[in-house]
Amino acid sequence: MDQNRRLRILSPVAAGPGQQRPLAARPAALLGRRVGIRRDRTWGSFEVFTDEVARLLRERTGVSEVVFFDPGTRIGTPEHESARVVDFAREVEAAVVGLGT
């Protein structure tokens, strides 16, 4: 992967009252890209859902690889947890990180 590309991580934290954030730009295509999917074991059916999303990405979009990120138990310093997210973001070119529910 190109080490000179810029990395932009968007926080999933909701904006406060009266604040709006623009949506992230979508890539033109996923063909040949590495796509990440964040999931965890706190909601058992979410693993089934993310497996299906991964299958559909491979079949319908031609992604080169799907990478799963499970944050685990989330024990540690906020800096350590943030570093894990940054590492995940560096591995992929697009990501699905939630359902927006």
Secondary structure, DSSP 4 states (H G I P E B T S, - for coil): --TTS-------SPP-TT---PPPPPPS--TT-EEEEE--TTSHHHHHHHHHHHHHHHHHH--SEEEEE--TT--S-HHHHHHHHHHHHHH-SEEE-----
